[in-house]
Structures are given as structure tokens and as C-alpha cells.
Amino acid sequence: MEVTAITTTLEELSPEKLEAAKEILSQIEMIAEYWWILILLIIWTLVWKGLALWKAARNKSKPWFIVLLLVNTVGILDLIYYFATKKK
């Protein structure tokens, strides 16, 4: 099987596609520059999600367990649930 490369120069792109490509590149550059914030957010989310899921399971709260498992709010909902529920 022969592999052919498709190349397009910037001049061949329409203005709309060129603008979209520039926007994507700027987002990639921002992620590359601030990668450590992304790592901190992931750790923050996993910690609070784990604690909230553990508490929902111990409280035998299936609806909350499902909501906490499926909804990603960067730990905010998990944090609220963890501190708002009473210990059983």
C-alpha cells in the first residue's frame, strides 16, 4: 500500500479556515504553556470526586453516586456533596 502525504500551504486555505487554524494553534500553545494548571485541575477533580463517590457509596445513595460519577464540574459538585451530607 502506498502512502501519500496531503500538504496544504497557508496561502491555499480560505480565510475562514486560516482563522480557525490560527485559533486552534493558539489554544495548543496555551495548553503547552500552562500544562501544570491542567495537571492541578485533574488532581483536584480526582481527589474530590473520589471522596464524594466514596461518601455516596457509604451512604447508599445511588442517585447521588450516579450524578457524581457522570457529571464533571471540576470538583465543585463533589466538594458540595462531601461537606453538605451528614455522616451516617
JOHUVEN-V430254 format. One record per residue. N is the residue number from 1. OMEGA is omega in whole degrees, -180 to 180 (none if undefined). BURIAL is 1 if it has 9 or more other ideal C-beta (glycine too) atoms within 8 Angstrom, else 0. Layout:
# JOHUVEN-V430254
N&OMEGA&BURIAL / N&OMEGA&BURIAL
This chain:
# JOHUVEN-V430254
1&-178&0 / 2&180&0 / 3&178&0 / 4&-180&0 / 5&177&0 / 6&179&0 / 7&178&0 / 8&177&0 / 9&-179&0 / 10&-179&0 / 11&-178&0 / 12&-179&0 / 13&175&1 / 14&-179&0 / 15&-180&0 / 16&-180&0 / 17&178&0 / 18&178&1 / 19&178&0 / 20&179&0 / 21&177&1 / 22&179&0 / 23&178&0 / 24&179&0 / 25&179&0 / 26&177&0 / 27&178&0 / 28&178&0 / 29&179&0 / 30&179&0 / 31&180&1 / 32&-179&0 / 33&-176&0 / 34&-178&0 / 35&-177&0 / 36&176&0 / 37&177&0 / 38&179&1 / 39&179&0 / 40&177&0 / 41&179&1 / 42&179&0 / 43&178&0 / 44&-178&1 / 45&-179&1 / 46&180&0 / 47&-177&1 / 48&177&1 / 49&178&1 / 50&179&0 / 51&-179&1 / 52&178&1 / 53&179&1 / 54&-180&0 / 55&178&1 / 56&179&1 / 57&179&1 / 58&178&0 / 59&-178&1 / 60&-179&0 / 61&-178&1 / 62&-180&0 / 63&179&0 / 64&179&1 / 65&-179&1 / 66&180&0 / 67&-179&1 / 68&180&1 / 69&-173&0 / 70&-175&0 / 71&179&0 / 72&179&0 / 73&-179&0 / 74&174&0 / 75&-175&1 / 76&179&0 / 77&179&1 / 78&179&1 / 79&179&1 / 80&-180&0 / 81&-177&1 / 82&-177&1 / 83&-177&0 / 84&-178&0 / 85&179&1 / 86&175&0 / 87&177&0 / 88&none&0
